[in-house]
Amino acid sequence: MDMSVESAVSAALGIKGAAAAQNQHNVLLRKVLDNQAQAITSLVDSMPKLATVGTVGTKLHVTA
């Protein structure tokens, strides 16, 4: 298998470019996921807290 220098360099540059593009996509994905995590955290934190002691609000009664 005889590979010329030009094709080897071209392949290496192509792989390097693809790796850089993938890295950019990963950074963007991480930012999106972090923003979603912050939004969900603020939503959960804004909900009223449920009772933890006493007889009212601590038990769930279900009749089928």
DSSP file (Angstrom, degrees, kcal/mol; ACC not computed):
  #  RESIDUE AA STRUCTURE BP1 BP2  ACC     N-H-->O    O-->H-N    N-H-->O    O-->H-N    TCO  KAPPA ALPHA  PHI   PSI    X-CA   Y-CA   Z-CA
    1    1 A M              0   0    0      0, 0.0     2,-0.7     0, 0.0     0, 0.0   0.000 360.0 360.0 360.0 105.7    0.0    0.0    0.0
    2    2 A D        -     0   0    0      0, 0.0     2,-0.5     0, 0.0     0, 0.0  -0.817 360.0-175.3 -97.5 110.9    1.9    3.1   -1.3
    3    3 A M        -     0   0    0     -2,-0.7     2,-0.1     4,-0.0     0, 0.0  -0.912  18.9-133.7-109.5 127.7    0.6    6.3    0.3
    4    4 A S     >  -     0   0    0     -2,-0.5     4,-1.8     1,-0.1     5,-0.1  -0.348  19.8-117.1 -76.5 160.7    2.0    9.6   -0.9
    5    5 A V  H  > S+     0   0    0      1,-0.2     4,-2.6     2,-0.2     5,-0.2   0.879 113.1  56.0 -63.9 -39.3    3.1   12.2    1.6
    6    6 A E  H  > S+     0   0    0      1,-0.2     4,-2.6     2,-0.2    -1,-0.2   0.911 108.2  46.1 -63.1 -42.9    0.4   14.6    0.3
    7    7 A S  H  > S+     0   0    0      2,-0.2     4,-2.3     1,-0.2    -1,-0.2   0.858 112.0  51.7 -69.8 -33.2   -2.4   12.2    1.0
    8    8 A A  H  X S+     0   0    0     -4,-1.8     4,-2.2     2,-0.2    -2,-0.2   0.919 112.6  45.4 -67.0 -42.9   -1.1   11.4    4.4
    9    9 A V  H  X S+     0   0    0     -4,-2.6     4,-2.6     2,-0.2     5,-0.2   0.910 112.9  51.3 -65.7 -42.1   -0.9   15.1    5.3
   10   10 A S  H  X S+     0   0    0     -4,-2.6     4,-2.1    -5,-0.2    -2,-0.2   0.913 110.8  47.7 -61.8 -43.1   -4.3   15.7    3.9
   11   11 A A  H  X S+     0   0    0     -4,-2.3     4,-2.3     2,-0.2    -1,-0.2   0.905 111.7  50.4 -64.6 -41.6   -5.8   12.9    5.9
   12   12 A A  H  X S+     0   0    0     -4,-2.2     4,-2.3     1,-0.2    -2,-0.2   0.905 111.4  48.0 -64.2 -42.0   -4.1   14.1    9.1
   13   13 A L  H  X S+     0   0    0     -4,-2.6     4,-2.4     2,-0.2    -1,-0.2   0.876 110.9  52.0 -66.8 -36.9   -5.4   17.7    8.6
   14   14 A G  H  X S+     0   0    0     -4,-2.1     4,-2.3    -5,-0.2    -2,-0.2   0.912 111.0  46.7 -64.0 -43.0   -8.9   16.3    7.9
   15   15 A I  H  X S+     0   0    0     -4,-2.3     4,-2.4     2,-0.2    -2,-0.2   0.905 112.0  51.2 -65.6 -41.1   -8.8   14.3   11.1
   16   16 A K  H  X S+     0   0    0     -4,-2.3     4,-2.1     1,-0.2    -2,-0.2   0.911 111.2  48.0 -62.8 -42.5   -7.5   17.3   13.1
   17   17 A G  H  X S+     0   0    0     -4,-2.4     4,-2.2     2,-0.2    -1,-0.2   0.892 111.6  49.8 -64.9 -40.2  -10.3   19.5   11.7
   18   18 A A  H  X S+     0   0    0     -4,-2.3     4,-2.3     2,-0.2    -2,-0.2   0.886 110.1  50.7 -66.1 -38.5  -12.9   16.9   12.5
   19   19 A A  H  X S+     0   0    0     -4,-2.4     4,-2.2     2,-0.2    -2,-0.2   0.892 110.1  50.0 -66.3 -39.1  -11.6   16.6   16.1
   20   20 A A  H  X S+     0   0    0     -4,-2.1     4,-2.0     2,-0.2    -2,-0.2   0.911 111.3  48.6 -66.0 -41.9  -11.7   20.4   16.5
   21   21 A A  H  X S+     0   0    0     -4,-2.2     4,-2.1     2,-0.2    -2,-0.2   0.908 111.2  50.0 -63.9 -42.1  -15.3   20.5   15.2
   22   22 A Q  H  X S+     0   0    0     -4,-2.3     4,-2.2     1,-0.2    -1,-0.2   0.890 108.7  52.8 -63.9 -39.0  -16.3   17.7   17.6
   23   23 A N  H  X S+     0   0    0     -4,-2.2     4,-2.1     2,-0.2    -1,-0.2   0.901 108.3  50.5 -63.2 -41.2  -14.6   19.5   20.5
   24   24 A Q  H  X S+     0   0    0     -4,-2.0     4,-2.2     1,-0.2    -2,-0.2   0.899 110.4  49.7 -63.2 -41.0  -16.6   22.7   19.7
   25   25 A H  H  X S+     0   0    0     -4,-2.1     4,-2.5     1,-0.2    -2,-0.2   0.889 109.7  51.6 -65.2 -38.7  -19.9   20.6   19.6
   26   26 A N  H  X S+     0   0    0     -4,-2.2     4,-2.3     2,-0.2    -2,-0.2   0.893 109.1  50.0 -65.1 -39.9  -19.0   19.0   23.0
   27   27 A V  H  X S+     0   0    0     -4,-2.1     4,-2.1     2,-0.2    -2,-0.2   0.920 112.2  47.8 -64.0 -43.9  -18.4   22.5   24.5
   28   28 A L  H  X S+     0   0    0     -4,-2.2     4,-2.3     2,-0.2    -2,-0.2   0.918 111.4  50.3 -63.2 -43.8  -21.7   23.7   23.2
   29   29 A L  H  X S+     0   0    0     -4,-2.5     4,-2.6     1,-0.2    -2,-0.2   0.908 109.0  51.7 -60.8 -43.2  -23.5   20.6   24.5
   30   30 A R  H  X S+     0   0    0     -4,-2.3     4,-2.4     1,-0.2    -1,-0.2   0.905 109.8  49.7 -60.9 -42.4  -22.0   21.0   27.9
   31   31 A K  H  X S+     0   0    0     -4,-2.1     4,-2.3     2,-0.2    -2,-0.2   0.912 111.7  48.4 -63.7 -42.5  -23.2   24.6   28.1
   32   32 A V  H  X S+     0   0    0     -4,-2.3     4,-2.3     2,-0.2    -2,-0.2   0.929 112.6  47.8 -63.6 -45.5  -26.7   23.7   27.1
   33   33 A L  H  X S+     0   0    0     -4,-2.6     4,-2.2     1,-0.2    -2,-0.2   0.881 111.3  50.9 -64.7 -38.0  -26.8   20.9   29.6
   34   34 A D  H  X S+     0   0    0     -4,-2.4     4,-2.2     2,-0.2    -1,-0.2   0.906 110.2  49.7 -65.0 -41.3  -25.5   23.2   32.4
   35   35 A N  H  X S+     0   0    0     -4,-2.3     4,-2.2     1,-0.2    -2,-0.2   0.904 111.3  48.9 -64.2 -41.1  -28.2   25.8   31.5
   36   36 A Q  H  X S+     0   0    0     -4,-2.3     4,-2.5     2,-0.2     5,-0.2   0.891 109.8  51.9 -64.9 -39.3  -30.9   23.1   31.6
   37   37 A A  H  X S+     0   0    0     -4,-2.2     4,-2.4     1,-0.2    -2,-0.2   0.902 110.2  48.6 -64.1 -40.9  -29.6   21.9   35.0
   38   38 A Q  H  X S+     0   0    0     -4,-2.2     4,-2.4     2,-0.2    -2,-0.2   0.900 111.4  50.0 -65.6 -40.4  -29.7   25.4   36.4
   39   39 A A  H  X S+     0   0    0     -4,-2.2     4,-2.0     2,-0.2    -2,-0.2   0.916 112.9  45.9 -64.6 -43.4  -33.2   26.0   35.1
   40   40 A I  H  X S+     0   0    0     -4,-2.5     4,-2.6     2,-0.2     5,-0.2   0.903 112.0  51.7 -66.9 -41.0  -34.5   22.7   36.6
   41   41 A T  H  X S+     0   0    0     -4,-2.4     4,-2.6     1,-0.2    -2,-0.2   0.921 110.9  46.9 -61.9 -44.5  -32.8   23.4   39.9
   42   42 A S  H  X S+     0   0    0     -4,-2.4     4,-1.4     2,-0.2    -1,-0.2   0.870 112.3  51.2 -66.8 -34.9  -34.3   26.9   40.2
   43   43 A L  H  X S+     0   0    0     -4,-2.0     4,-0.6     2,-0.2    -2,-0.2   0.927 112.9  44.4 -65.8 -45.6  -37.7   25.4   39.3
   44   44 A V  H >< S+     0   0    0     -4,-2.6     3,-1.0     1,-0.2    -2,-0.2   0.897 112.6  52.3 -66.0 -40.5  -37.5   22.7   42.0
   45   45 A D  H 3< S+     0   0    0     -4,-2.6    -1,-0.2     1,-0.2    -2,-0.2   0.787 104.1  57.8 -67.1 -26.7  -36.2   25.2   44.5
   46   46 A S  H 3< S+     0   0    0     -4,-1.4    -1,-0.2    -5,-0.2    -2,-0.2   0.629  85.7  98.3 -80.0 -12.6  -39.1   27.6   43.9
   47   47 A M  S << S-     0   0    0     -3,-1.0     2,-0.0    -4,-0.6    -3,-0.0  -0.467  86.6-101.1 -74.2 146.0  -41.7   24.9   44.8
   48   48 A P        -     0   0    0      0, 0.0     2,-0.2     0, 0.0    -1,-0.1  -0.350  38.6-111.0 -66.3 148.0  -43.1   25.0   48.3
   49   49 A K        -     0   0    0     -4,-0.1     2,-0.2     1,-0.1     3,-0.1  -0.563  30.1-126.1 -80.0 142.9  -41.7   22.6   50.7
   50   50 A L        -     0   0    0     -2,-0.2     2,-0.1     1,-0.1     8,-0.1  -0.479  32.5 -90.2 -85.6 158.0  -44.0   19.8   51.9
   51   51 A A        -     0   0    0      6,-0.3    -1,-0.1    -2,-0.2     3,-0.1  -0.389  35.5-177.3 -66.6 143.6  -44.7   19.0   55.5
   52   52 A T        +     0   0    0      1,-0.2     2,-0.3    -2,-0.1    -1,-0.1   0.550  65.8  41.9-117.7 -15.7  -42.3   16.5   57.2
   53   53 A V  S    S+     0   0    0      3,-0.1     3,-0.2     4,-0.0    -1,-0.2  -0.928  90.5  36.6-130.5 156.7  -43.8   16.2   60.7
   54   54 A G  S    S-     0   0    0     -2,-0.3     4,-0.1     1,-0.1     3,-0.0  -0.380  88.2 -78.1  98.2-177.7  -47.4   16.0   61.9
   55   55 A T  S    S+     0   0    0     -2,-0.1     2,-0.6     2,-0.1     4,-0.3   0.634 103.2  78.7 -99.4 -16.4  -50.4   14.2   60.6
   56   56 A V  S    S-     0   0    0      1,-0.2    -3,-0.1    -3,-0.2    -1,-0.0  -0.833 107.8  -0.8 -99.3 123.7  -51.5   16.7   57.9
   57   57 A G  S    S+     0   0    0     -2,-0.6    -6,-0.3     2,-0.3    -1,-0.2   0.481 108.7  88.9  85.5   2.8  -49.6   16.6   54.6
   58   58 A T  S    S+     0   0    0     -3,-0.3     2,-0.4    -8,-0.1    -2,-0.1   0.561  81.7  54.5-108.1 -10.1  -47.2   13.8   55.5
   59   59 A K        -     0   0    0     -4,-0.3     2,-0.5     2,-0.0    -2,-0.3  -0.937  66.7-145.0-126.1 148.0  -49.3   10.8   54.4
   60   60 A L        -     0   0    0     -2,-0.4     2,-0.5    -3,-0.1     0, 0.0  -0.956  12.8-164.1-113.0 121.6  -50.9   10.0   51.1
   61   61 A H        -     0   0    0     -2,-0.5     2,-0.4     2,-0.0    -2,-0.0  -0.923  11.2-179.4-109.1 122.8  -54.3    8.2   51.3
   62   62 A V        -     0   0    0     -2,-0.5     2,-0.5     2,-0.0    -2,-0.0  -0.976  12.5-166.4-126.7 132.9  -55.4    6.5   48.1
   63   63 A T              0   0    0     -2,-0.4    -2,-0.0     1,-0.1     0, 0.0  -0.977 360.0 360.0-116.9 127.1  -58.6    4.6   47.4
   64   64 A A              0   0    0     -2,-0.5    -1,-0.1     0, 0.0    -2,-0.0   0.441 360.0 360.0 -95.0 360.0  -58.8    2.5   44.2
